Amino acid sequence: MADGEHHPRAEFHAMVDGTPQDWGIIAEASAEFGRELPTRLISHLSLLKGDCGGFAIDRLDHSLQTATRAFRDGRDEEYVVCALLHDIGDILGPRNHADIGAAILQPFVSEENHWMVAHHAIFQGYYFFHHLGLDRDMRDQFRGHPSFEHTAVFCHRYDQEAFDPAYDTMPLEAFEPMLQRVMSTPKRSIYLRKPEVEAAE
C-alpha cells in the first residue's frame, strides 16, 4: 500500500513549523521504512540479472559467486554481505559503482569493511587495468593504509575469482537472512542518538 494511506501524517508544510508530534510521526514512519531496506536491496540486486557486460556470467551471478566464495571461506556475515553488495552500484553508477555500494553499507558495517568496498574497484584494477592502458598499480597510492591488505585479499580471493560459469554458486535466497541481520540495525548514522554523556562533576 502507498505510504500514508493508513498512517498519520505530519501537519506542517515547511519544516520550520514542525512540532514534536509531527516529528514523532515521521520518526515512526522512517523506522518502518528503514526495516524494509533489506527487501529493497534484494529487489535491486535482481536488476543485475541478465547484464553480463561482456563477462562470462552476469552481474548478479558475479555478486552471488563472490559472496559464496567468501562464505565458504569462513568469513563472517558482515563480510559476506559486503561481498554480496559490492557491485550493487553497477546499475546507477557504472562509472563509480564502488562509491554507491560503500555508501549503502556504511551505516551497517565496520570502517574496515566499508573502506574495502569503497576502494575495491581500484584494487580490482590490478588484474586488468594494464590491458586497457591504465595503471594496474593505482592501488599503490594506498599502501600503508590499515585496510590495504584487507582489500587486496578480498579482490584476490573472492572478487577477481568470481567469473566462473561452472562454479556451484549459492542462490540469492541463501543470503537473504544474512542481509536481513546485517542491514537491519545501523551502527552509525547522523540520525542515531549519541549515548548520553555523563555530566561533568
Secondary structure, 3 states (H helix, E strand, C coil): CCCCCCCCCCCCCCHHHCCHHHHHHHHHHHHHHHHCHHHHHHHHHHCCCCCCCCCCCCHHHHHHHHHHHHHHCCCCHHHHHHHHHCCHHHCCCCCCHHHHHHHHHHHHCCHHHHHHHHHHHHHHHHHCHHHHCCCCCHHHHHCCCCCHHHHHHHHHHHHCCCCCCCCCCCCHHHHHHHHHHHCCCCCCCCCCCCCCCCCCC
